[in-house]
Amino acid sequence: MKTQTKVLPNTLIESLETQKITNRAWMITGLLIIFQMVNFADKAVLGLVAEPAMRELGMSGSQFGFIGSSFFFLFAISSIVVGLLAAKIQTRWIILTMGIAWAVLQFPMLMGGGVTLLLVTRIILGAAEGPATPITLQHIHGWYEPKERGLPSSLVAIGSTLGPIIAAPILAAIIAHPDYGWRWAFGFLGFVGLGWSFLWFLVAREGPYSHIKAKQQLSQPKPLVHPNTSYINNKSIADFSDQLKIVPLFKVFFSPMFISAFLSGAGCFWAMGFLTTWSPRYLSAVVDTSPQMIGMISTFPWIFGALTLLVAGYLSKILMKKGCSVHQSLGCIFGLLILLSGCFFLLLPHTTGIVAVCVLTLAAGLAMTFPLAPITLAYSICSKQRAAVMATVTALASLGGMISPTMVGMFMESAGYIQPMKGMLPDAAMLSKLVMGMNLSFSYIGVYLLIVGLLAMIFLNPDKTAKKLQQNLPGSSET
């Protein structure tokens, strides 16, 4: 009589036919999508309040750009520290702590804070949001078997792009409302964050594939790889990623795979820093329309980014099922998207009006696919080290987001742009200088993305890297 190992169903179709575990997996996925939406809405709010906040608080372009950059001052440090802690602490509690912190940090500006308080809260908020992407990916990987992780991971990552899409029109309406104004944009996000945190506290659990499980989950069986198979001789590491042993992290960090992910990720964060700080100002300079319409137009790159992530995640799922390697299914796709982003950024300075809006949508939207990089890296590392590796690459990549707002502000001022006095609007000549400065920054980032996109296509290869790392372990049976 044949015995079958019970494998937890984790595909979308199977989830409709199963009971508690899979239903909870998709519920957790949904909550984490919303979590990432709140995360990126918190980032995007600064760009949406740029004009009224700069006028009321008397800030220049470089000063406001510095505050935009300040979000990333502690972003990297907190990402790495929390990533290391995630090896011993259940990620559901880390996520809850982040959710509460994000909410509370919105209220000081609602209560009338000035420039100094805005700077301080953005720095602390950056520290609180730094670990968000690696920790959510670590948590979601605990709910799905390896070959099924690409799609739910991409769905959670899409939350990053849905945040500004959904929040921007709402926040723009709040900012324009005579009874509310720009400070209530922060307050609205604070109340949303508190509501989400309460719901997460009620339903969150660790998944059956997590390296840290609650007691009631210890008895859940884990699907096993056939003992006669070997990741050394297998084309893809996907079937074996949960069987990998702990390796020295410095070997991972100095691998071509990790370095290519970091460099390409920095370009993605540059685009993200621009979108969350300067995009509304750029759009208002190239198209003549209302603040509410600018709020809606500013969501276009995020919408396109969400669709791109969805297609990339679904395509990776199909390719893996057909036997393609993780390098082919994720690494090459990510690198190609970044390369295309660079092409459109190079084209952007040569466009105006609606065409410029469309090109910016394509350029920045393609750069919103950074989550594919840590998702790809995760396949090369054992489960206990994934959060640390994903957090570190996110932390290093965030340097691009730190540089972007200040860099753009400096280029604007070098082109002759001067922020008008309180109560005044910039004239056509000044807007032309603003666009000129921004266009110069687009040329630089375009060249950079072309180079790092090509490097990612070549070197973002967890199949090769994982096998090399495992072969060199002392006492490995695969050497």
C-alpha positions in Angstrom: 0.0 0.0 0.0 1.5 3.4 -1.1 1.8 6.1 1.4 1.5 9.7 0.4 3.0 12.7 2.1 0.4 15.3 2.7 1.4 18.5 0.9 -0.3 21.7 1.9 -2.2 23.1 -1.2 -1.0 26.6 -1.9 -2.1 27.5 -5.5 -5.0 29.8 -6.1 -7.2 27.1 -7.6 -6.4 24.6 -4.8 -7.1 27.3 -2.2 -10.7 27.3 -3.2 -11.0 23.6 -2.4 -9.2 23.5 0.9 -9.8 24.4 4.4 -8.1 26.4 7.2 -4.4 26.5 6.3 -4.7 27.6 2.7 -7.6 30.0 3.3 -5.5 31.7 6.0 -2.5 31.8 3.6 -4.4 33.8 1.1 -5.9 36.0 3.9 -2.4 36.7 5.2 -1.4 37.5 1.6 -4.3 40.0 1.3 -3.4 41.7 4.6 0.3 42.1 3.6 -0.8 43.6 0.3 -2.7 46.3 2.3 0.3 46.6 4.6 2.6 47.4 1.7 0.0 49.8 0.4 0.1 51.8 3.7 3.9 51.6 3.6 4.2 53.3 0.2 1.3 55.7 0.8 3.4 57.0 3.8 6.3 57.6 1.5 4.2 59.2 -1.3 2.4 61.7 1.0 5.5 63.9 1.2 5.5 64.5 -2.6 1.8 65.3 -2.6 2.0 67.9 0.1 5.2 69.4 -1.4 3.7 72.7 -2.7 1.5 73.7 0.2 4.0 72.5 2.8 6.9 74.3 1.2 4.9 77.5 1.1 3.6 77.3 4.6 6.9 76.2 6.2 9.1 78.4 4.0 11.4 75.7 2.6 13.6 75.9 -0.5 13.9 73.2 -3.1 17.1 71.8 -1.6 15.7 71.9 1.9 12.6 70.0 0.9 14.8 67.6 -1.1 16.9 67.1 2.1 13.8 66.1 4.1 12.9 63.7 1.3 16.3 62.1 1.5 16.2 62.0 5.4 13.6 59.2 5.1 16.5 56.9 4.1 19.0 58.1 6.8 18.2 55.1 9.1 16.5 53.0 6.5 19.5 50.8 5.8 20.6 50.4 9.4 17.2 49.3 10.6 16.7 47.0 7.7 19.9 45.1 8.5 19.3 45.0 12.3 15.7 43.8 12.0 16.6 41.3 9.3 19.1 39.7 11.6 16.6 39.6 14.4 14.0 37.9 12.2 16.0 34.7 12.5 14.9 34.4 16.1 11.7 36.5 16.3 8.4 35.6 14.7 7.9 38.0 11.8 4.2 38.5 12.6 5.3 40.5 15.7 7.9 42.5 13.8 5.2 43.4 11.2 2.8 44.5 14.0 5.4 46.7 15.6 6.1 48.4 12.3 2.4 49.0 11.6 1.8 50.7 14.9 5.0 52.8 14.6 4.0 54.0 11.1 0.6 55.1 12.3 1.8 56.9 15.4 4.5 58.8 13.5 1.9 60.5 11.2 0.2 62.4 14.0 2.8 65.0 14.9 2.3 66.8 11.6 -1.4 66.7 12.1 -0.9 68.4 15.4 0.9 71.4 13.9 4.6 70.3 13.6 7.0 72.5 11.8 10.1 71.9 9.6 12.2 70.3 12.4 9.4 67.9 13.5 8.8 67.0 9.9 12.5 66.1 9.5 12.6 64.1 12.7 9.4 62.1 12.0 10.6 61.3 8.4 13.9 60.0 9.7 12.2 57.8 12.4 9.5 56.7 9.9 12.3 55.6 7.5 13.8 53.5 10.2 10.4 51.9 10.9 9.7 51.2 7.3 13.2 50.1 6.3 12.6 46.3 7.0 9.1 46.2 5.5 9.8 44.6 2.2 12.3 41.8 3.4 10.2 41.0 6.4 6.9 40.7 4.5 8.6 38.5 1.9 10.1 36.4 4.7 6.6 36.0 6.2 4.8 35.2 3.0 7.4 32.6 2.1 6.4 30.8 5.3 3.0 30.2 3.8 3.9 28.7 0.4 6.1 26.0 -0.9 9.2 27.2 -2.9 7.8 26.8 -6.5 4.6 28.7 -5.5 6.3 31.7 -3.9 6.8 33.8 -7.0 3.2 34.8 -7.5 2.2 35.6 -3.9 5.5 37.4 -3.4 4.8 39.5 -6.4 1.2 40.2 -5.2 2.6 41.4 -1.9 5.1 43.5 -3.7 2.3 45.0 -5.9 0.9 46.5 -2.6 3.9 48.8 -2.8 2.6 50.2 -6.0 -1.1 50.1 -5.1 -0.5 52.4 -2.1 0.1 55.6 -4.0 -2.4 54.6 -6.7 -5.3 54.3 -4.2 -4.0 56.9 -1.7 -2.9 59.7 -4.0 -6.5 60.7 -5.2 -7.8 60.5 -1.6 -4.9 62.5 -0.2 -5.1 65.0 -3.0 -8.8 65.6 -2.2 -8.0 66.0 1.5 -5.2 68.4 0.8 -7.4 70.5 -1.5 -10.4 70.5 0.9 -10.7 73.9 2.6 -11.7 72.3 6.0 -8.7 69.9 6.1 -5.6 70.8 4.1 -2.2 69.1 3.8 -1.7 68.3 7.5 -4.8 66.0 7.5 -3.2 63.9 4.8 -0.8 62.7 7.5 -3.6 62.2 10.0 -5.6 60.1 7.6 -2.7 57.7 7.1 -2.2 57.5 10.8 -5.8 56.4 11.4 -5.6 53.8 8.5 -2.4 52.4 10.0 -3.9 51.9 13.4 -6.9 50.1 12.0 -4.7 47.7 10.0 -2.6 47.0 13.0 -5.6 46.0 15.1 -6.8 43.6 12.3 -3.3 42.1 11.9 -3.1 41.4 15.7 -6.3 39.4 15.5 -5.6 37.1 12.6 -1.8 36.9 12.0 0.1 33.6 12.5 3.4 32.1 11.3 3.1 29.9 8.2 3.7 26.1 8.0 6.9 26.7 6.0 8.3 29.3 8.4 11.7 28.6 10.1 10.0 29.8 13.3 6.7 28.1 14.0 4.1 28.4 16.7 3.6 25.3 18.8 0.4 24.3 17.1 2.1 24.4 13.7 5.0 22.0 14.6 3.0 18.9 13.6 2.3 20.2 10.1 4.2 18.1 7.5 6.6 19.7 5.1 6.8 18.5 1.5 10.1 16.6 1.0 12.4 16.5 -1.9 13.1 13.0 -3.1 16.3 11.7 -1.3 17.9 10.5 -4.6 17.8 14.0 -6.2 20.6 16.6 -5.8 20.6 20.3 -6.2 24.1 20.1 -7.6 22.9 18.2 -10.6 19.6 20.0 -11.0 19.0 22.9 -13.3 16.9 24.9 -10.8 17.4 25.5 -7.1 13.7 26.1 -6.6 13.0 22.5 -5.5 15.8 22.6 -3.0 15.8 26.1 -1.5 14.3 24.9 1.8 16.9 22.2 2.1 19.9 24.5 2.0 22.3 24.8 4.9 23.5 27.9 6.7 26.5 29.6 4.9 28.8 32.4 5.9 26.9 35.6 5.1 30.0 37.5 3.9 30.3 35.0 1.0 26.8 35.9 0.0 27.4 39.6 0.3 30.5 39.5 -1.9 29.0 37.3 -4.6 28.4 38.8 -8.0 24.7 37.8 -7.6 24.3 40.0 -4.4 26.3 42.9 -5.8 24.3 43.0 -9.0 21.0 43.0 -7.0 22.3 45.8 -4.8 23.4 48.0 -7.7 20.3 47.6 -9.8 18.1 48.0 -6.6 19.8 51.4 -6.0 18.6 52.5 -9.4 15.1 51.4 -8.5 15.2 53.3 -5.2 16.4 56.4 -7.1 13.2 56.3 -9.1 11.2 55.7 -6.0 12.8 58.6 -4.2 11.9 60.9 -7.2 8.3 59.7 -7.3 7.7 60.1 -3.6 9.3 63.6 -3.4 9.4 65.4 -6.8 7.0 63.7 -9.2 4.0 65.9 -8.5 6.2 69.1 -8.9 7.5 67.7 -12.2 4.1 66.8 -13.5 2.6 70.2 -12.6 5.4 71.8 -14.6 4.9 69.8 -17.8 1.1 69.7 -17.8 -1.2 72.5 -16.9 -4.0 71.1 -14.7 -5.5 71.1 -11.3 -3.8 69.7 -8.1 -6.5 67.0 -7.9 -5.6 65.9 -11.5 -1.9 66.0 -10.7 -2.7 63.7 -7.8 -4.4 61.2 -10.2 -1.7 61.5 -12.9 1.1 60.8 -10.3 -0.4 57.4 -9.8 0.2 56.3 -13.4 3.8 55.0 -12.8 2.6 53.0 -9.7 -0.3 51.5 -11.7 2.1 50.5 -14.5 4.5 49.1 -11.9 1.8 47.1 -10.3 0.8 45.6 -13.6 4.4 44.8 -14.5 5.0 43.1 -11.2 1.8 41.0 -11.6 2.8 39.9 -15.2 6.4 39.2 -14.1 5.2 37.1 -11.1 2.8 35.1 -13.2 5.4 34.6 -15.9 7.9 33.4 -13.4 5.4 30.9 -12.1 4.8 29.5 -15.6 8.5 29.3 -16.4 9.3 27.4 -13.2 6.5 24.9 -13.8 8.1 24.3 -17.2 11.4 23.5 -15.6 13.2 26.8 -16.2 15.8 27.9 -13.7 15.2 30.7 -11.1 17.8 32.7 -13.0 15.8 32.5 -16.2 12.4 32.8 -14.5 13.2 35.8 -12.2 16.8 37.1 -12.6 16.7 37.7 -16.3 13.2 39.1 -16.3 14.2 41.7 -13.5 17.4 42.7 -15.3 15.5 43.2 -18.6 12.9 45.4 -16.9 15.6 47.6 -15.4 17.4 47.9 -18.7 14.2 49.1 -20.3 13.6 51.6 -17.5 17.0 53.1 -18.3 16.0 53.5 -22.0 12.9 55.4 -21.1 14.7 57.7 -18.6 17.2 58.6 -21.3 14.3 59.4 -23.6 12.4 61.5 -21.0 14.4 64.8 -21.4 13.5 64.9 -25.1 9.7 64.9 -24.4 7.2 67.4 -23.2 3.5 67.6 -22.1 1.5 64.4 -22.3 4.3 62.5 -24.0 6.5 63.3 -21.0 3.9 61.9 -18.6 3.7 58.7 -20.6 7.4 58.2 -20.8 7.8 58.9 -17.1 5.1 56.4 -16.4 7.0 53.7 -18.3 10.5 54.6 -17.0 9.5 54.9 -13.3 6.9 52.1 -13.5 9.5 49.6 -14.8 11.8 50.6 -11.9 9.1 49.7 -9.4 10.0 46.0 -9.9 12.8 46.0 -7.2 11.0 43.4 -5.1 11.9 40.8 -7.8 15.5 41.2 -6.7 15.2 40.0 -3.1 12.6 37.4 -4.2 15.3 36.0 -6.5 18.0 36.2 -3.8 15.8 34.2 -1.4 16.1 31.1 -3.4 19.9 30.9 -2.8 19.8 31.1 1.0 18.4 28.8 3.7 15.2 30.0 5.4 17.0 31.2 8.6 19.2 33.6 6.6 16.7 34.9 4.1 15.5 37.9 6.1 19.0 39.0 6.8 20.1 38.8 3.1 16.9 40.4 1.8 17.1 43.1 4.4 20.7 43.9 3.6 20.2 44.2 -0.1 17.2 46.4 0.5 19.2 48.5 2.9 22.1 49.0 0.5 19.7 49.7 -2.4 17.9 52.3 -0.4 21.0 54.5 -0.7 19.6 55.4 -4.2 16.5 56.7 -2.5 18.6 58.8 -0.1 20.5 60.4 -3.0 17.6 61.0 -5.4 15.6 63.8 -3.7 18.6 65.9 -2.8 20.3 65.2 -6.1 17.2 66.4 -8.0 16.8 69.5 -5.8 20.5 70.5 -6.4 20.2 70.0 -10.1 17.0 72.2 -10.1 18.9 75.0 -8.2 22.0 74.7 -10.5 19.6 75.2 -13.4 18.5 78.5 -11.8 15.3 77.4 -10.1 14.3 79.5 -7.1 11.3 78.5 -4.9 8.8 81.4 -4.9 8.0 83.3 -1.7 5.0 82.2 0.4 1.7 82.9 -1.3 3.3 83.2 -4.8 3.5 80.7 -7.7 6.4 80.1 -10.0 6.3 81.8 -13.5 6.8 80.0 -16.8 10.5 80.8 -16.9 11.1 79.4 -13.5 9.1 76.2 -14.3 11.3 75.8 -17.4 14.4 75.9 -15.1 12.8 73.3 -12.8 12.3 70.9 -15.7 15.8 71.6 -17.1 17.3 70.5 -13.7 15.2 67.4 -13.5 15.9 66.4 -17.1 19.6 66.4 -16.3 19.1 64.0 -13.5 17.0 61.7 -15.8 19.9 61.5 -18.2 22.3 60.3 -15.4 19.9 57.7 -14.0 19.1 56.4 -17.5 22.7 55.5 -18.2 23.1 54.0 -14.8 20.0 51.8 -15.2 21.2 50.5 -18.6 24.5 49.3 -17.1 23.1 47.7 -13.9 20.1 46.1 -15.8 22.6 44.3 -18.0 24.6 43.2 -15.0 21.5 41.8 -13.3 20.6 39.8 -16.4 24.0 38.1 -16.3 24.8 37.8 -12.6 21.5 37.6 -10.7 21.7 33.8 -10.7 20.7 32.1 -7.5 20.9 28.6 -9.1 24.7 28.9 -9.7 25.4 30.9 -6.5 23.5 28.5 -4.2 25.3 25.5 -5.6 28.7 27.1 -5.3 28.0 28.2 -1.7 26.7 24.7 -0.6 29.6 22.9 -2.3 32.2 24.8 -0.3 30.6 24.0 3.1 32.7 21.9 5.5 31.4 18.3 5.6 29.0 18.8 2.7 28.0 15.6 1.0 27.7 17.4 -2.3 31.4 18.4 -2.6 
